[in-house]
Every structure is written in structure tokens, then in C-alpha cells.
Amino acid sequence: MVKTIVISGATSGFGRSCAERFAEEGWKLVLIGRRAKRLEEMWKELSVKTDIFTITLDVQDRGKVFETFESLPVDFSKIDVLVNNAGLAMGLAPAFKADINDWDTMIDTNIKGLVYCTRALLPGMVKRNAGQIINIGSISGNWPYPGGNVYGATKAFVQQFSRNLRADLHGTKIRVTNLEPGIAETEFSIVRFKGDEERADKVYKDIQALKAGDISDIVWWIANTPEHINVNQIEVMPTCQTWGPLKIHRE
């Protein structure tokens, strides 16, 4: 039986790589993104390999999220896997200088968007007693760093929300995973620095960061583990990245 996967934030980075990987394996795709042109390009590229349904949608819009999932075409309505990938970081300023609008955007996308998509699709999974939710978190949800303030806090929410979903779904066959990547070379830093490519390039200078394909490989593995296995949480960093020492300020 051909399975169906929903991927939010599908037009770049981890989301796009997941779409490409699952298309190669013949899964049906429901791709969600804000950029209609990119979705159209992906449909043209990937529809020769599998069935694809694209949705131009900002996951921050609760009403549209629920309306969209309630009206999925019959052939795409039984969702086997939801990959909550839509998310972003904005700015790297300390909390007392940060743009409050950036905070709102991160909260609305990384937290609200993720819970909207989950809540919209979860009842169907429970009714069928089958399904899997893979949330894309971050090591920032585990380890603080200067300038991480609200971004890290949103990813800590994703971690705890994933755990609480598991608790609520006790007795069902629905599985939940929180996948927490470290530094990865995607459009992440370009978005964080609001299009400043020179600044974004410096983040990855002289290092071998994770690639989008590294993460989609892990998502593929998680989605294909046997039904009796639930991968609760995976934290993954490139070999070049480790934890820093605790800082001590001296007068």
C-alpha cells in the first residue's frame, strides 16, 4: 500500500529534501509552503515520480490550516506521516535588544503553526489507530546560547509537546519523534539574518555542517522503523560541533 506524507515548510531546506527523498521511494506527498512558485516547481519536478498535492499555506493561519486539512482530496486524506518542519529563527540579538516582532513570528510559526497542523491531522490518525508525527526541533531546545532566546524557547516547547503527545497517545499505535539537528547549511541563516547572505555565509565558513540530505535520511529512517518501535528523540550535530564550557563573568 502506498503511504502518504505531509511535509510543512516543504519549499526549502529539510522540507524540500524530505519531499525529494520520499518521492524517490514512491510515497504520495502533501507539500505545504508559503511560496507558491516554488511549490509549482516542485510539483513539476516530482510529480513524474509520484502523486503530489501542493498547498500554498502559512501555518500561522489557524483557520486556513484546519480548513485545508478538512478538505484534502480523498486520495490524499489518509495521512501516514506528518513532518512538522515549518519553522525559522529571526535575529541573533540579546533579549533586551531583540525585535519583538521577530519573537512573535517565531512563536507563531514554530509553536502555533506546529500545533495547528498536529491538531488538525491527529483525530484522523487516532480514528484509524495509525500514523506518525515527526517534529523538527533543534539542539537549541536543549542547549542555550547568546541570542538564542525565543528561538531556543520555541524548540524547547517542541520537545515537551512531543513528549506530551506520546503520553496522550498511550494505548494507540501512533508514534511521535522529536528530531533535533545542530548547525545545518540551508537557508536557515539567510532567514535569520533577513537576507544578509554575506553574514549567513560566515556561519558556515571553514566547517562541514549538516546538509539537508543528512536530515532527510534520518527522517526516512524514522518513518520506516517497525511499528513497535518509537524513536522518542534524536539529537544530531556535525562532528565539528560540540558543547561549549559554562561561562563565568569576572569583575
Secondary structure by P-SEA (a helix, b strand, c coil): cbbbbbbccccccaaaaaaaaaaaaccccccccccaaaaaaaaaaccccbbbbbbbcccccaaaaaaaaaccccccccccbbbccccccccccccccccaaaaaaaaacccaaaaaaaaacaaaaaaaccbbbbbbccccccccccccaaaaaaaaaaaaaaaaaaaaaccccbbbbbbbbcccccaaaaaaaccaaaaaaaaacccccccaaaaaaaaaaaacccccccccbbbbbcccbbbbcbbbbcc
